[in-house]
Amino acid sequence: MATFAGRAHIDNSVQYAVGFRSFPNALIPYGGWGAALPTPVGKFGRLYFTIDDITDEINPVEARVPSPGSIIAVHVNTQRAPRGEGGRDANLGKCPIDGMGVGFDWFENIHVEPQRLDLGNVVSNLVESVELYSAYRIDDRIWSAFTNNAGAGITVLNLPTLPTTINQQSSFNASVQISPSGPPTINGTLDFVFDVTSVSVPITGTRIILFGLPPAGGAIKEKLSWLTDVMKAADGTEQRVSVRTYPRQEISFEALTATDFSRNQLNAFMFDWHSRVFGVPLWWDARLMTADVPIGATAISVTSTDNADFRAGGLAVAISFDADGNRTADTLEISTVSSSPAQVTFSSGTGNAYTAGQALLVPVVPGVLNNGVKKVRFPSTAQKTKVSFTSLDNDTTSIAQSLSGFSIHNSKAVIDDKNVVDRQLSEGFTQKITRIDGDTGEILQSSTEDRSTPTTQKRWSIETAARMWEIKSLLFALRGQQASFYLPTFNKDANLLLDVGLGGSTLRIDNIGYTQFIKTKEPFTTLAVRLVDNPTGITVTSPEVAVGSPEYWQPGQKWIFFDIQSSIEISSTVEELTVAPASPIGFTVADVDRIEFMVKSRFATDSVELMHKWTDALGESIDSEVTIPVMGAYDV
């Protein structure tokens, strides 16, 4: 016996409504209240209902008989029909009303697992299993039809001759093959039609084909572009809001095809796939394989996975080249990335074998071509093709936003590593100036800004993968123009004239015009005192001073940072700066290599270009350069 409540709409008769299920053919005639009313024979056998209470929500109930048009709330008691009554369904072994919980939805249905196929990036043939399960307990079901509404390149390998029977409590595992050949975007359904119902499996994904030609001469340009909203006041102070958390990544290089076959193959490929998604190797992150890789391998050992953009869920290509430049390659989806041992595992096996020390593993990003493709043909069979791609999945980069590779002052990075100068370094000053000139009379000129903005460049020459990772982490933390930092001038900006004692708070320097012109204005309010390699006059702070405090100085430390609080002219040749914090050490004039300004700065552009030179000789050769324009920062 079970008790349920439900609602029913009354026409000439009432439809049973029990729980969240109704029995559309079960009719309650007038005058039937209080009687044992049988249901039709169905998948639960025959149930008898006794209605012991009725509440009419629209019309008053008189004589316990509702009127047509009423909506009633019914309270019913149920009991199972005697075993054997009503045919086959009545022979269920347990009271069928007990199935009105989870089992009520599970049994007597066709189920599919998985309920959808989200393929992500399709770079090679995939085979996915889709299980069709009949949860009917008595009847067999007829699978009558299958319709592929997902487009070309998707087939069921083991599709049986339809119609076919799936027995009760049985299943069929359909092997669905997805080919990289077909429409660039997969967005459709796989529809399975049965005699009593139909089920659909949504399927989505993006087809990708590898652009596997390496850069000719090894030169690659990587461009990272952030987006910053710079709100500048009339006096030059700024607020800056980063609009793009992660940068757009562009990869540009020239690829060389040396044979007729490779040239013709590339031309045909570009003719058809120009507007679609490519797999673009990040050649500067290539790693050499350290163990032979057999066909079908799902793990590849490399020299190192650190400081390279291998991402779980991302892509990588196993690739090797023969003496003629012909390549063997497998593009694979990464499952896991391990640092120790240095190994990458994949969701599927390799289709080719690779030899340790002769093959590479390279991270791959999906990308689309920018603008057109330019080609240069030579009198021989060779052809040079210039390509530029924009990556599509920068939001999942493995590069962290970090300042860990740099000194910190006032919670800002100090970019104090050497500034590479190739013959000359472009610097200057800018200011927003309004000029009134009628071409015939007096020229009037003014500015709402009370100072100029210094401009310079920051250049890095990068020789190791670890240093490249540190610099990229810094770039990701600064986000283009958004965040400010300190940049030393790398000049001898002032000469110290008087020794500084332990705890001293003044620096006496030659008169450079700081008091007269700079007047303790940003961005020239911070100094760095650089010590010589072997200072002899150092007075060291007490050992009780906490590590990391402004007064702490680590023996061997080359830099001491000071913030200028005020300045006065002592004479026409001498001025004195009051600084904070107090000096953590005492030092003499002879201990100082130079005093330079640490200019509070920001990048003058949201785009950073990294010029990489790649070689496949070792798979980890790093020879990269970065040049970024820099300007003074006047933060609000």
N, C-alpha and C positions, 0 to 999 in steps of 0.2 A: 504494500500500500504506500502510495506517495501523495503528497499534497502540493498543488501548484496554484499560482494566481495568474490571471491573464486578462486580456481585453478583447472584446469582439464587437464588430459592427453588425447591427441587425438590419437585414433587408426583409425578405419574407421568411428567412430563417437565419440562424446564427452560425458563424464559422468558428470552430474551436480555435482558441489561441492559448497555447500552453507554454509558459516560459517565454523563450524567444523563438519558438517554432510553432507553426500552425498546421492544421490538418485541413487543407482546402476542400476536401470532399466530405467532411464530417458536418452534418447539418443538424441543428437542434430545432425541431418543429415546435410550434406554439403548444403550450400545455405540457411540455416535456420536462419542466423543471421538477427536480426531486426524483426523477426516474433514472434507472440505470441505462445510459445511452451508449450503444456500441459505436466504435469508430470503424471506418472502412478497413479492410484487410490491406496492410502495407508492409513495409520492411520491418516494422516492429510487431507484426501480428495484429491482433485485434485488441484494443484497449476499451474498457468500459469506464465511463465517466459518470459520476453522480454529482450534480450541481446542488450545493447545499446553501448557497447565498448568492444574491444578485444585487448590485447597486447600479442604478441607471444614472449616468452622468448628465443626461439631457432631459429625458421625460420621466416624470414620477412613475414608479413601478407600483401598479395596483394589481392586486390579486396575483402578484409574483409573475406577471406576464408583461414583458417589455413591448414597446410599440415599435413599428418599423421606423428606421432612421436613428434609433437609439445607439449610443455607445455604452456598453455595459462592462463593469468589472466583475469577473466571475471567480469564484473560489471553488475548486473542484477537488474531489478525491478520486483516485484512479485505482484500478485493479486489473491485473492481467487476465486475459481470456483463458479459459481452460485449455490445457495442452491439447494440441491436435485440432483446435477449432480454427477455421479461417485459412487452412491450406499450409503451404510449406513454411512461410514466414513465422507462423505461430509456433513452430517447433524449436525456437531459440531456447537455449538452456537456462538463461537467466531472465529475470524480469526486464523487459526491454526499456521500461521507463528509467531504469538505473543508468542507461547510456546517455541520459540527457545532460551529462556534465561534459568533460573533455571528449569522451568517446562519442558523444552525440555528433560532434563536428568531424571526428576522425573517421569513424566507420561509415561505410556506404558512400565513399568519396574516392576520387582519383587524386593522388598527391604527386608532386614533382619536386625533386631535390637535385641541384639547388634551384631556388625559385627564380633566379636571374643569373645571367652570365655577364659580369663586368670584366672585360678582358684587359683593359688598360692599353698598353702599346703592343701591337702585334708585329713582331719582327721576324718570325719564322713560323713554320707550320705548328699549330697547336691542336691538341686533341683534348676535349673536355667531356667528361661523363655526365649525362643527365639521366637520372633514374625516374622512371614512371612506375608508381606503385598503386596497385588496386587494393584499397582497404575494405572492399566488399567482403562480407563474411559468408554469403550464400551464393550469390550469382557471379558467373564469369562476365567479363566485360569485353566488348568488341572495339578494338582500335581500328577505326575505319579510314582515317586519312591523316596525312602530315603535310603542312604547308610551310615553306621557307619564306618568311617575309623579312629576312635579314639581308638579302642581296646575294650577289655572286661571290664565290670563294668560300661558301659555308655549306657543308654537306654532312649528312648522317652516314657514316661509313657502313654501319651494320643495319641499315634500315630494312626491315623485313618486307615481304610481299603483303600489301594491305588489301583487304582487311585481314586482321589476325586477332587471335583471342589471347587475353591476359587473364589467367585464372584468378579466383578470389585469393586474397592475401599473398599475391605474387607480384613480381616487378620485372621490368625490362630496362637494362642499362643501354642507353643510346650513346654511341661514341660520335660526338660532334667535332668535325675537323674544321679549323679556321685557317685559311691560307693567307699569306701576306699579299697575294695578288687579288685584286678586287677594288671596290670603291674605297676611297681613302678613309671615310668615316663609316663605322658599323653602328647602326641604330635601328633595330627592328625587333621582330619577334619570331620565335619558333613555335608553331601552333600544332598541337596534337588533338585530334578530334576523335571522340569516343561515341558509342551509341547513346549514352545518357548525358554526356557533358563534353566540354572541351577545355584544355588548359593551354596557357601561353607562357612562354619563357622569354622575357625581354633579354636582348643581347646587345651590348655596346662595346665599342673599342675604336682604336685608331691604328690604321696600318702604317708601318714605318719601313722604309728601305734604307739600308746603310749607304752613306757616301763614304766609301772605304779608301779613296785615293789619298795618300799622305801629302803634306804640303811640299811643294817643290822648293828645294834649298832649305827646308826646315823652318821658313819664316811664317809665323802665324800672328795675327793681331786679335787680341781679345779685348772687347770693349764692354765695360760695365757702366750702365746708365741708371742713376737714381732720378728722382723727381722731387724738387723742393719748392715750396711756396715761400718766397722771400718777401717779407713785408717790411719795407724800409721807410723810416720816418724822415721828415725834412732835415733833421739834424744829422742824419747818417746812421743812427742806431737802428738795429734790426731785430725782428723776430722771424724765425725760420721754422717752417713746419714740413716734415718729411711726408710726402704724399705716397711714396712707393717704398714699402719696407724692404723689399729685396730688389736688386737692380735687374734691369733687362740685360741679357748677355748676348753679345754679337761676336761671331767667330768668322774671321775672314782670312783667306789664304789663296794661293795659286796651286792648282794641281796639274801635274804633267803626265800626259799619256804618250808613250814612246813608240807604240806599235799601231798598225792599222786596226787590229782587232780591238784593242783597248780604247782607241779613239772612237771607233764606230759604236762600240757598246755604250760608252759614256754619252754620245750624242743621242742615241735612241732612248736611253734612260732619261735624259734631261727633257727630251721632246714630250714624253708622256707624264713625267712625275713633277714637272716644274712647280705646280701650285700646291703640291701635297707635302706631307711631313717626311722629313729625312731623319735618319740616325746619324748624328754628327759626333765623331770622336773628339775627345779633349786630348789631343796628342801630347801636350806638355805634361799630362799626368800619366803617361804610359809607364807601365812597369814590366820588367823582364820576368818571364816564367822561369822558375827554379827547379821544376820537376817535369818530366815528360807527361803529356796529357793524352790518354787514349781516347778513342771514339766512345762517346756515351758518358764521358766524365762529367760529374756535376760539381766538382771542386777543382780550383786551379790555385797553385801556390806561386807566389811572386816574391820579388825582392823586398817589397814593403807595401803595405796598404795605407800607411800613415801619410798625411799631407797630400792626399789625392782625393778626388771627388767621386769615390766609389760609394754608392748609396744603396742601402737595403730597399728593394722595390724599384730601383733604377735599372739602367742598362749598362752592359759592358760588351766589348768585342774582343774575342780571342783572334789574333791575326798574325800571319807570317807572310814573308815575301821571298820568292825565289830569286835566282841571279838575274832573271829577265824582268823583275819587277812585278810578276804576276802574284796575286795574293790568294791566300786561303783564309777564310774568315767564318766565324760563327758569332752572331749577335745573340746575347743571352740576357734573361732577366735575373737580377741579383736577388738572392734570398738572404744571405748574411755576409757580413764583412768582419774579418778577424784580424787583429793586429799581431797577436802572438798565439799560434803561428800566423805568419802573413799569408792569408788565404781568403779567397772569395768563393762562396758556394752559389749555385744557381737552381732555378726551379725546373730546368730541363737539361738534358745532356748535350754535349758537343756533337756536332755532326762530322767533325774531322779530328785528326790526331795532330799534336804539336810537340816539338822537340824543345827541351829545356835549353835556355841560353840562346835560342834562335827565334822565339816567338814572344809576342807582347800581349798584355792584357790592358785595354784602354777603356776608361769610362766613356759612356756615350750619352748624349742628351738628345731628345727630339727637337727638331728645329725646322723652320721654314726659310726659304730663300728670300733675301731682300732684293727687290727690284729684279733686274735681268741678270743673265749669265754672259760674261764676256769671254771670248775665245781669241787666241792668237795662234795662227798656223805658221809652221816653218817649212822651208823647202823640202825637208825630209818628211817622214811620217809623223813627226812629233807635233803635239798640240798642247798649248798651255791654256787652262781654263781657270778664270778668276771667279770665285764664289764667295758669298757672304750670307751667313745664316743668323737668324735670331732664335735663341733657345726658347722652348715653350714651358719648361718646368722649373724655373729658377726658385719658386717658393719652397722647393724641397731640397735646396742645396745643403750639403753637409758642412759648409763653412760657417763657423760661429762668429757672432759679433764679439770681438775681444780686443782689449788693449794690453794683453799680457806680455807682449814682446817689447813694450816700451815703458819708459819712465813715466811717472804720474806726478803732476803738480796741480794743486787746487782742483783735484778730481778730473783733470783733463790730461790727455796724452801729451807727452813731450817727444816730438819726433826729432830726436837728437842724434840719430845715426848719420853717417857722413852723407853730404849732399854731393852727388856726382856731377862734375862740371866737365862738359865736353867742349873745350876751347873757350866757351863763354856762357854766361847765365843771364837771361833777360830779367831785369828788375825795373822798378819805377814807382811813381806815385800817381794816383788819380783823384779827382775831386769833381763833384757836380757843380758846375759854374754856369751862371746866367750872364750872358753878354748882350748888351743893347748897343747896336751899331747901325746907324743910318747911312753908313758909307761916306758921308760928307762932313760929319761933325765929330763931337767928342764920343769916345768909346767909354761906356759904363759897364763895369763888371763886378759881380758879387756872388756870394754863395751862402746858402743856409747852413752849410756844414762848417764846423769850426776847426777842421783838420783834414789833411789828405789821407788817403788810404794807400798804404804801401803794397806793392805787388812784387811777386817773385815766382820762382818755380821750385818744386821739389822733385828731385830725380833720385831714383833707386837703380842700382845695378844688382841683380839678384842672381846668386850662384848656386843656391841650394833649395831643394823643395821645401824644407822646413822654414826657411826665411820667406819664401813665396807665400806660404800658408799664413805666417804671422802678418805679413803686409796685407794680404787679402782680408784677414780677420779685422785688421785695423780699418780698412776701407769700408767693410760692412758695418762696423761700429759707428763710423763718422757719417755714413749715408750721404755721400756727395757734399753738397753745400750746407747740410743741416747742422752738424755739430762742430764746435770750435776746438782748437788744440793750440799748443805752443810750438812754435818753430824757431829755433835759434837762427841768428843771422849768419853764423859761421864766419863772422868778422871779428876783428879786434876793435870793439866799439868804444872802449875807454881804457885808460891806463890807471892802475891803482898807484896812489902816491904815498900811502901810509899803511903800515902794518895793521891788521885787524886782530883784536884780542878775542879770547874765548868768551862768547856771550855778547860780542860787540854788535851794535845796531846801526853803525854808520860806515859808509864807504867814502873815502876822500879820493876823488878822481880829477883828472885834468878837465878844464872847463870846455865841454863840447857843445854848450848852448842848451843843455837840458832844462835848466831853470828858466831860461829866457824864452825858449820856443816850445819845447815839448810839454812842460808844465804838468807833469804827472798825468798825462792823458793816455788812455788806451789807444793803440795796443802796446805802447812802449812803457809798461809799468812793471815789468818783471826782468830780472837780470839773472844770468848764469855766470858764475865764476868757475872757470876751468883751471884745474891745478896741473902743474907739470907732472911728468911721469914719476919722479922720485923727490917729492917735496921733503925738505929737511927741517923746516921751521914749524911743523905742525904741533899744536897743542891740542891733545885729544880730550873730548868730553868725558865726564865721569861715567864709569860703567853702570851706574844706577839708572841712566837715562833709558827709557823704553825704546825698543826697536820699533821703527815706523813713526815715532813722534817727530815733530818738526826740528827738535834739537838733536836728533840722532844722526850720527855720521858713521858710516861703515868704513873701516880702514881699507884703503885702496880705491875708494870712491873718487871719481874724477870731477864730479859736478857738485856745486852748492847753489841752490836756487834761493833768490831773494825777491820779495815784492817791495817795490818802492813806495814809501808812504809820503815822502815830501823831499824837497831839495832846496838848497840855498847856494848862492854864489859867495864864496869866500874871498875871491879876488878875480881879476880878469883871466887868470890862468888856472884857478882852482875852484871846484864846487864840491859840495858834500851832499850825499844822498842818505836819507834816513830809511832803513829797510827793516823788514820783518820776514821771518822770525829772527830772533837773535842768532848770531853765528854759532853753529854747533861745534866749531873748532876755532882755534887761533891759527892764523897763517900770516906769513910775511909777504912782502912785495915780490920777493924772489920765488915764492912758491906758486905764483899765479902765471899761468900760460897766457890767458886772455880773459877779458870781461866782455860779454856780448849780451845784447838784448834777446830775450825770448819773446818773440812777437806773437801776441794772441791772434790767431789766424783761422781762416777756414778755406776750403777749396773754392776756387772761383768758378767752378763748373760742376755739373752733376755727372759728367761723363769722364771716365778714366780709361785710358788705353794702355794695355800691357802688351809689349812686343816680345813674343817668345821666339827663341831659336831652338828647334827640336831636331834631334837626331835619333835614329833607331839603333845606333850602335850599342848603347847600354840600356836604353829604355828609361833612364832617369836623368838624362843630361838636362841641366837647367842653365839657361843663359838668357835672362829676361831683363827688360828695361821698362821703367815706368816714369813718365814725366807728367806732372800735374801742375797747372797754374794755381797759385795761392795768393790770397789777399788778406789784409788785416780784417779782424772781426770786431765789430762794435755791438756786442750783445746788449739787449735791454736789461 
